[in-house]
Amino acid sequence: MLKKLGNAYSGKNSYKLVDDFLLSKGRRLMIISPYVSEYYINKLLKESKKSRIYIITSNKNEGVHAKKYYHLPIMGYIKLLVSTLVVGSVSLFFGYYVLFLLIIQMMVLITIPYAIIVVKILFSRDQKIEIRISKAFIHEKIYITEKSAITGSANLTYSGMHSNIEHIEVITDKKRIAELIAHFNSLWKGLKH
C-alpha cells in the first residue's frame, strides 16, 4: 500500500501511480532508469504507437534485452517467412506428382509472406520507441511527460514497481518539469544510439 506524503508516496505498489503515468496519452515520454524489465518493455511497446518514448538506461544486459524487444516484430516476420518456406519445401517433397498445383502453391507461399513482411515493416515504423545505453552507470529514476513527472527510488522493473518498498514523488510544477526535460535532453544528446 502506498502512503501519501504531500506529492510524495512511500510503500509498495508504486505501479498504481507509475502505470497510469506511463499509459497516459502524452506526445512524449522520457524515462531514465538503470534497470528496465521485460514486463515494462512489453507494456511500453504496446503504448509506443500513441507516444514517442525515449529511454536512457545503464544496465547493458537490460538495454540489449530492450533493444531485442524493440526489433521483435521484424524478427517475428522473418521466422514466419522461414516456417512458410519449410512448409512449402515439405509440400514439394510429398506432392511432386501434381506439378501445376505445386507451382501455384509455391507462388502463394513465397509471395504472401514477403508481402506481409513488407507491409508489417512499413507499419512498424509507427512504433516510436528509442533506447540509449549509458556507459557510465546512471542511478536516477525519472519518468517525464510534458505535463508531469515522477522521480524517486523505483526502477522500471516489475519488482521495483509491484513489490519493493519505494519512495516516489509526483511533480506537476511547470518549472521543475522544464528542468527535468532539459536534464534528460542533455543526457540524451551525450549518448550514442
C-alpha positions in Angstrom: 0.0 0.0 0.0 1.2 3.5 -0.8 1.3 6.1 1.9 0.7 9.7 0.6 3.0 12.4 2.0 2.0 15.6 0.1 3.0 14.9 -3.5 5.2 12.0 -2.5 4.3 8.4 -1.9 6.1 5.7 0.0 5.5 2.0 0.2 4.8 -1.0 -2.0 2.8 -0.9 -5.3 4.4 2.1 -6.9 2.9 0.8 -10.1 -0.5 2.1 -9.2 0.8 5.7 -9.9 3.5 4.9 -12.4 1.5 2.7 -14.7 -1.2 5.3 -15.0 1.5 7.8 -15.8 3.2 5.6 -18.4 -0.1 4.8 -20.1 -1.2 8.4 -20.4 -1.6 9.6 -23.9 1.1 12.2 -23.9 3.1 13.0 -27.0 6.4 12.3 -25.5 7.5 10.0 -22.6 11.1 10.3 -21.3 12.5 7.6 -19.0 15.7 7.3 -17.1 16.1 4.0 -15.2 19.2 1.9 -14.7 17.1 -1.2 -15.0 14.1 -1.7 -17.4 12.5 -5.2 -17.2 10.9 -7.2 -20.0 7.5 -6.6 -18.4 7.8 -2.9 -18.8 9.4 -3.1 -22.2 6.3 -5.0 -23.4 4.0 -2.5 -21.7 5.8 0.4 -23.4 5.8 -1.3 -26.8 2.0 -1.5 -26.6 1.8 2.2 -25.9 4.5 3.4 -28.3 2.1 3.9 -31.1 0.4 6.6 -29.0 3.5 8.3 -27.8 7.2 8.9 -28.6 9.1 7.0 -25.9 12.8 7.7 -25.1 14.6 5.5 -22.6 18.1 6.1 -21.1 19.3 3.0 -19.2 22.6 2.0 -17.7 22.4 -1.8 -17.4 23.9 -3.1 -20.6 22.2 -6.5 -20.4 18.8 -5.0 -19.8 19.5 -2.4 -22.6 20.4 -5.1 -25.1 17.4 -7.0 -24.0 15.2 -3.9 -24.5 16.6 -3.5 -28.0 15.8 -7.1 -28.7 12.2 -6.3 -27.9 12.3 -3.1 -30.0 13.2 -5.2 -33.0 10.9 -8.2 -32.1 8.2 -7.5 -34.7 10.7 -7.8 -37.7 12.2 -10.9 -36.3 8.8 -12.5 -35.9 8.1 -11.9 -39.6 11.4 -13.4 -40.6 10.5 -16.5 -38.5 7.1 -16.6 -40.3 8.9 -16.5 -43.7 11.3 -19.3 -42.7 8.5 -21.5 -41.4 6.4 -20.8 -44.5 9.4 -21.8 -46.7 9.8 -25.0 -44.7 6.2 -25.9 -45.1 6.4 -25.2 -48.8 9.5 -27.4 -49.1 7.8 -30.3 -47.3 4.8 -29.9 -49.6 7.1 -30.1 -52.6 8.7 -33.2 -51.3 5.4 -35.0 -50.8 3.4 -33.5 -53.6 5.8 -33.7 -56.6 3.2 -35.6 -58.6 0.9 -32.5 -59.1 3.4 -30.1 -60.6 0.9 -27.4 -61.6 -0.7 -27.2 -58.1 2.8 -27.1 -56.5 3.9 -24.2 -58.7 0.8 -22.2 -57.7 1.3 -23.3 -54.0 4.9 -22.1 -54.1 4.0 -18.8 -55.7 1.4 -18.2 -52.9 3.7 -19.4 -50.1 6.5 -17.2 -51.3 4.6 -14.1 -52.4 2.2 -13.7 -49.4 4.8 -13.8 -46.6 7.0 -11.3 -48.4 4.0 -9.0 -48.9 3.1 -9.4 -45.2 6.7 -8.7 -44.2 6.9 -5.6 -46.3 3.5 -4.3 -45.0 4.4 -5.0 -41.4 7.8 -3.4 -41.6 6.2 -0.3 -43.1 3.6 -0.1 -40.4 6.1 -1.0 -37.6 7.8 2.4 -38.3 4.9 3.9 -36.4 6.5 2.4 -33.3 8.2 5.3 -31.7 10.5 4.0 -29.0 14.2 4.6 -28.8 16.7 3.3 -26.2 20.1 4.7 -25.4 22.6 2.9 -23.1 25.0 4.9 -20.9 28.5 3.5 -20.4 28.5 5.3 -17.1 26.1 3.9 -14.5 23.1 6.2 -14.2 21.3 5.5 -11.0 18.5 8.1 -11.5 14.9 7.1 -11.9 12.9 9.8 -13.7 9.7 9.5 -15.7 8.7 12.7 -17.6 5.9 13.9 -19.9 5.2 17.5 -20.9 2.7 17.9 -18.1 4.1 15.9 -15.2 7.0 13.9 -13.9 7.7 11.2 -11.4 11.1 10.9 -9.6 12.1 8.5 -6.8 13.8 5.2 -6.0 11.7 2.8 -8.2 13.4 1.2 -11.1 11.2 0.4 -14.1 11.0 -3.3 -13.2 8.2 -5.5 -12.0 9.7 -5.8 -8.5 10.6 -2.1 -8.4 7.0 -1.2 -9.1 5.0 -4.0 -7.5 6.8 -5.4 -4.5 9.7 -3.3 -3.3 9.1 -0.5 -0.7 9.8 2.6 -2.8 9.5 6.3 -2.5 8.3 8.3 -5.5 7.3 12.0 -5.9 4.8 13.3 -8.5 5.8 16.6 -9.9 3.4 19.0 -11.7 5.2 22.3 -11.3 6.0 23.5 -14.8 9.4 25.0 -13.9 10.6 21.7 -12.3 9.3 19.7 -15.3 11.1 22.0 -17.7 14.3 21.5 -15.7 13.9 17.7 -15.8 13.3 17.8 -19.5 16.4 19.9 -20.0 18.4 17.4 -17.9 17.0 14.5 -19.9 17.8 16.1 -23.2 21.4 16.9 -22.1 22.0 13.2 -21.1 20.3 12.0 -24.3 22.4 14.2 -26.6 25.6 12.8 -24.9 24.7 9.2 -25.7 25.0 7.2 -28.9 22.2 5.2 -30.5 
